[in-house]
Amino acid sequence: MSKTTTTPPITDRTGRRAVHTYVSDDCHDEWNDAADAHGISVTAIIEALGPRLDRILTEHPGLVTDARRVFSARRKRNDR
């Protein structure tokens, strides 16, 4: 028996919950520019990434390293 699980199609998912974040001005522009370039919304990108996120992070450890740096820097800034 395979250990892989299938994810329901994005359009079959139900319910909605907010993902709220503050990002740098540059990051905000990068997300929106990329979405505009592909004719989609940032929300659609986030929704489509959801079921793939664990695999993406596993396959791109540098992304995890960068995220940890951001997390650590912001945590230190908020502890002041």
Backbone as ProteinMPNN parsed JSONL, in Angstrom:
{"seq_chain_A": "MSKTTTTPPITDRTGRRAVHTYVSDDCHDEWNDAADAHGISVTAIIEALGPRLDRILTEHPGLVTDARRVFSARRKRNDR", "coords_chain_A": {"N_chain_A": [[0.837, -1.191, 0.0], [0.547, 2.186, -0.823], [2.15, 5.016, 0.648], [1.616, 7.561, -0.014], [-0.612, 10.291, -0.096], [-3.576, 11.524, -1.549], [-4.558, 14.755, -2.479], [-7.54, 16.607, -2.196], [-9.028, 18.097, -5.102], [-8.33, 21.547, -5.685], [-10.585, 23.14, -6.215], [-12.585, 21.721, -4.993], [-12.441, 22.107, -2.316], [-13.707, 23.165, 0.853], [-15.094, 25.775, 2.941], [-13.556, 28.69, 4.434], [-10.711, 30.443, 5.563], [-8.818, 33.062, 7.013], [-5.54, 34.089, 6.059], [-3.207, 35.965, 7.447], [-0.74, 38.401, 7.151], [2.196, 40.417, 7.584], [4.377, 41.792, 5.349], [7.485, 42.879, 3.862], [7.657, 45.968, 1.993], [8.853, 45.563, -0.516], [8.58, 42.768, -0.834], [5.801, 42.551, -0.879], [5.26, 43.901, -3.265], [6.578, 42.146, -5.035], [5.084, 39.74, -4.799], [2.584, 40.638, -5.788], [3.318, 41.587, -8.345], [4.211, 39.218, -9.577], [1.852, 37.713, -9.514], [0.185, 39.348, -11.114], [1.605, 39.186, -13.529], [1.048, 36.632, -14.319], [-1.643, 36.6, -14.542], [-3.29, 36.044, -12.352], [-4.448, 35.938, -8.901], [-2.941, 36.902, -5.745], [-4.123, 35.541, -3.658], [-5.078, 33.273, -5.014], [-2.644, 32.072, -5.688], [-1.643, 31.418, -3.133], [-3.622, 29.632, -2.269], [-3.311, 27.571, -4.165], [-0.71, 26.77, -3.586], [-0.948, 25.636, -1.071], [-1.601, 22.68, -0.767], [0.763, 21.728, -1.78], [2.845, 22.714, -0.354], [4.406, 21.507, 1.764], [5.933, 19.617, 0.341], [7.315, 21.318, -1.406], [8.861, 22.827, 0.407], [10.413, 20.785, 1.469], [11.843, 19.99, -0.79], [13.269, 22.262, -1.35], [15.44, 23.264, 0.553], [16.874, 25.622, 1.019], [14.987, 27.618, 0.926], [13.612, 27.164, 3.294], [15.656, 27.753, 5.09], [16.033, 30.507, 4.551], [13.491, 31.433, 5.358], [13.576, 30.825, 8.062], [15.52, 32.625, 8.896], [14.188, 35.082, 8.482], [12.024, 34.717, 10.239], [13.396, 34.531, 12.704], [14.677, 37.067, 12.844], [12.46, 38.775, 12.932], [11.209, 37.914, 15.244], [13.114, 38.6, 17.156], [13.069, 41.381, 16.837], [10.477, 41.925, 17.69], [10.637, 41.256, 20.35], [11.776, 43.322, 21.631]], "CA_chain_A": [[0.0, 0.0, 0.0], [1.323, 3.413, -0.952], [2.041, 5.954, 1.76], [1.238, 8.883, -0.513], [-2.032, 10.627, 0.015], [-4.009, 12.464, -2.573], [-5.198, 15.964, -1.975], [-8.717, 16.925, -2.999], [-8.81, 19.22, -6.023], [-8.463, 22.871, -5.074], [-11.949, 23.655, -6.37], [-13.491, 20.943, -4.155], [-12.239, 22.428, -0.907], [-14.791, 23.95, 1.416], [-14.749, 26.661, 4.044], [-12.542, 29.706, 4.174], [-10.081, 31.044, 6.738], [-7.87, 34.106, 6.613], [-4.108, 34.039, 6.307], [-2.871, 37.371, 7.575], [0.696, 38.591, 7.351], [2.84, 41.659, 7.194], [5.622, 41.557, 4.621], [8.139, 44.124, 3.453], [7.092, 46.598, 0.795], [9.402, 44.878, -1.69], [7.952, 41.449, -0.932], [4.417, 42.795, -1.286], [5.287, 44.202, -4.692], [6.982, 40.935, -5.756], [3.917, 38.842, -4.852], [1.574, 41.203, -6.69], [3.848, 41.623, -9.714], [4.196, 37.847, -10.097], [0.449, 37.35, -9.751], [-0.268, 40.102, -12.29], [2.284, 38.671, -14.724], [0.44, 35.352, -14.69], [-3.086, 36.773, -14.643], [-3.944, 35.403, -11.201], [-4.372, 36.736, -7.683], [-2.087, 36.382, -4.68], [-4.943, 34.556, -2.958], [-5.078, 32.035, -5.807], [-1.317, 31.457, -5.532], [-1.568, 30.828, -1.791], [-4.522, 28.47, -2.261], [-2.706, 26.507, -4.965], [0.496, 26.308, -2.901], [-1.293, 24.926, 0.166], [-1.393, 21.237, -0.75], [2.11, 21.409, -2.267], [3.823, 23.457, 0.427], [5.353, 20.639, 2.469], [6.848, 19.059, -0.661], [8.164, 22.417, -1.885], [9.831, 23.142, 1.454], [11.329, 19.656, 1.554], [12.69, 19.979, -1.982], [14.027, 23.52, -1.433], [15.848, 23.588, 1.925], [17.308, 27.013, 1.101], [13.79, 28.399, 1.219], [13.38, 27.006, 4.738], [16.726, 28.515, 5.753], [15.683, 31.928, 4.439], [12.308, 31.687, 6.187], [14.013, 30.809, 9.471], [16.203, 33.907, 9.152], [13.15, 36.112, 8.6], [11.306, 34.441, 11.479], [14.263, 34.879, 13.827], [14.864, 38.519, 12.871], [11.218, 39.422, 13.357], [10.973, 37.563, 16.645], [14.029, 39.441, 17.951], [12.572, 42.756, 16.762], [9.249, 42.022, 18.485], [10.969, 41.06, 21.772], [12.356, 44.564, 22.205]], "C_chain_A": [[0.878, 1.249, 0.0], [1.09, 4.334, 0.239], [1.665, 7.355, 1.291], [-0.262, 9.083, -0.362], [-2.371, 11.59, -1.104], [-4.738, 13.615, -1.918], [-6.422, 16.236, -2.828], [-8.417, 18.089, -3.941], [-9.097, 20.552, -5.331], [-9.91, 23.35, -5.114], [-12.957, 22.898, -5.509], [-13.366, 21.276, -2.667], [-13.362, 23.323, -0.407], [-14.292, 24.79, 2.579], [-13.669, 27.645, 3.638], [-12.021, 30.227, 5.501], [-9.026, 32.027, 6.248], [-6.437, 33.706, 6.937], [-3.675, 35.494, 6.314], [-1.382, 37.497, 7.857], [1.107, 40.007, 6.998], [4.154, 41.288, 6.53], [6.226, 42.906, 4.259], [7.449, 44.687, 2.215], [7.568, 45.894, -0.47], [8.741, 43.523, -1.895], [6.506, 41.58, -1.407], [4.348, 43.051, -2.791], [5.64, 42.967, -5.52], [5.822, 39.948, -5.888], [2.907, 39.348, -5.88], [2.046, 41.263, -8.133], [3.819, 40.233, -10.344], [2.769, 37.409, -10.408], [-0.079, 38.049, -11.007], [0.331, 39.547, -13.578], [1.656, 37.375, -15.228], [-1.088, 35.41, -14.748], [-3.874, 36.092, -13.541], [-3.834, 36.319, -9.989], [-3.406, 36.099, -6.686], [-2.849, 35.316, -3.897], [-4.955, 33.225, -3.703], [-3.738, 31.316, -5.708], [-1.225, 30.746, -4.189], [-2.426, 29.568, -1.72], [-3.899, 27.287, -3.016], [-1.438, 25.947, -4.318], [0.186, 25.414, -1.697], [-1.004, 23.437, 0.143], [0.007, 20.815, -1.195], [3.207, 21.939, -1.349], [4.842, 22.57, 1.128], [6.385, 20.062, 1.501], [7.818, 20.128, -1.158], [9.246, 22.734, -0.858], [10.852, 22.025, 1.622], [12.326, 19.669, 0.395], [13.572, 21.226, -2.112], [14.456, 23.957, -0.028], [16.365, 25.018, 2.084], [16.153, 27.95, 1.402], [13.46, 28.35, 2.709], [14.418, 27.811, 5.521], [16.427, 30.004, 5.715], [14.501, 32.283, 5.327], [12.677, 31.702, 7.666], [14.727, 32.102, 9.83], [15.197, 35.035, 9.341], [12.412, 35.947, 9.921], [12.12, 34.883, 12.684], [14.44, 36.386, 13.956], [13.613, 39.226, 13.37], [10.898, 39.123, 14.811], [11.85, 38.417, 17.546], [13.534, 40.873, 17.98], [11.333, 42.93, 17.64], [9.499, 41.852, 19.982], [11.513, 42.304, 22.422], [11.348, 45.312, 22.994]], "O_chain_A": [[1.846, 1.334, 0.755], [-0.018, 4.421, 0.769], [1.421, 8.239, 2.111], [-1.055, 8.15, -0.488], [-1.531, 12.376, -1.541], [-5.443, 13.446, -0.923], [-6.362, 16.114, -4.051], [-7.629, 18.971, -3.601], [-9.998, 20.654, -4.499], [-10.402, 23.91, -4.135], [-14.073, 23.378, -5.31], [-14.131, 20.757, -1.854], [-13.901, 24.138, -1.156], [-13.216, 24.55, 3.128], [-12.967, 27.46, 2.643], [-12.784, 30.429, 6.446], [-8.422, 31.834, 5.193], [-6.165, 33.069, 7.955], [-3.768, 36.177, 5.295], [-0.835, 36.785, 8.699], [0.449, 40.694, 6.218], [4.953, 40.545, 7.1], [5.564, 43.941, 4.339], [6.752, 43.975, 1.491], [6.783, 45.656, -1.388], [8.382, 43.173, -3.019], [6.05, 40.801, -2.243], [3.5, 42.501, -3.494], [5.068, 42.758, -6.59], [5.601, 39.385, -6.96], [2.437, 38.594, -6.731], [1.263, 41.016, -9.05], [3.447, 40.084, -11.508], [2.513, 36.804, -11.449], [-0.71, 37.42, -11.857], [-0.354, 39.451, -14.596], [1.725, 37.061, -16.417], [-1.745, 34.394, -14.974], [-4.989, 35.619, -13.763], [-3.189, 37.366, -10.058], [-3.096, 34.911, -6.776], [-2.273, 34.297, -3.515], [-4.852, 32.166, -3.084], [-3.696, 30.087, -5.65], [-0.779, 29.601, -4.118], [-1.998, 28.553, -1.171], [-3.958, 26.146, -2.556], [-1.129, 24.767, -4.488], [0.977, 24.537, -1.352], [-0.224, 22.962, 0.968], [0.393, 19.662, -1.005], [4.382, 21.636, -1.555], [6.037, 22.862, 1.085], [7.576, 20.025, 1.811], [9.01, 19.864, -1.312], [10.414, 22.893, -1.213], [12.025, 22.288, 1.887], [13.51, 19.39, 0.583], [14.517, 21.237, -2.902], [13.902, 24.909, 0.521], [16.299, 25.572, 3.182], [16.334, 28.97, 2.068], [13.081, 29.356, 3.309], [14.083, 28.473, 6.503], [16.552, 30.691, 6.729], [14.508, 33.327, 5.979], [12.147, 32.507, 8.433], [14.565, 32.619, 10.935], [15.337, 35.85, 10.252], [12.197, 36.922, 10.641], [11.595, 35.537, 13.586], [14.363, 36.926, 15.06], [13.704, 40.174, 14.149], [10.376, 39.977, 15.527], [11.394, 38.904, 18.58], [13.571, 41.52, 19.026], [11.162, 43.976, 18.266], [8.67, 42.257, 20.797], [11.693, 42.342, 23.639], [11.656, 46.369, 23.544]]}, "name": "protein", "num_of_chains": 1, "seq": "MSKTTTTPPITDRTGRRAVHTYVSDDCHDEWNDAADAHGISVTAIIEALGPRLDRILTEHPGLVTDARRVFSARRKRNDR"}
